[in-house]
Amino acid sequence: MNGIINANSTINGKVITSYITSGVTLSLTNYSTAAYVDLCDLVSPSLPAGSSSLMTLGVSPTAYNNAVIQFNYNGARSQTNTLGYGFYGSNNLVYINAYRDTTISGRLTVGGANIWNKKLVFHDSNPGGSVVSDTNVFGFDINS
């Protein structure tokens, strides 16, 4: 398969690209001027519930040598389906579900300060008031 793939080409199996010198090996370009452009769909329509679909980026598919973007499928239209970020051998270090919940595994560092094993106190728009709920949250303090 040398040269250009036509707009409606179907490819079965792997697409292997190589570039001897530095440069882009696979480029997808869409010249649409629409407000919303769907550049690429990567789907696994036969993925069973409880399975994952992965994209990797890095040097090799060995422990800690690839970054992993992972879709974790729990069921059709399930808000518990998650998008995970991690490394090969250490997946889902950060994941987000459709409820807009985000989970970070391990330590969180903000501005050089380690926020591991700390209590977060959320504040509402009232400068002196603290709230425990997740509504009207505008900022937080870090207390040990």
C-alpha positions, 0 to 999 in steps of 0.5 A: 500500500504505497502512496495515498489512501483514498477517502473511502478506503477500507483497510483490514489488519495493521497499517505500518508506516515508516519514515527513515529520517525525522518527520511525521509517519501518519498525518490526518488532515481535515480542511473543514471550516465547520464549527465542529469537526470530527477528525477521527473515530476510533471505536471497538463496536464489539467490545464486551462490557468489562473490557477496555480499548487502548491507545498507546504513545511512546517508545515500546509497549513495555512497562513504563515505556508507553503512555496509555489512554484507555476507554473502560467500558462497563456497559451501553450508555453507562455513566460509569464508563471511564476514560483513563490515563496512565502508562503501560504497566500502570494504567488508569492513574487518572480517570474520569467518568461520565458523572464528571468525577475524576480520580487521581491515584497517588500523590497530587502536586500543585505549585510544588506543594505535595497534596498527599494525605491532606484534608481539602476544605472547600469554600463557597462564594462567602469569603468566611464560609466553609461548606462540606457539600460539592455545590457552589465550590469556588476554591479550596484550602489545604490543611494538614 
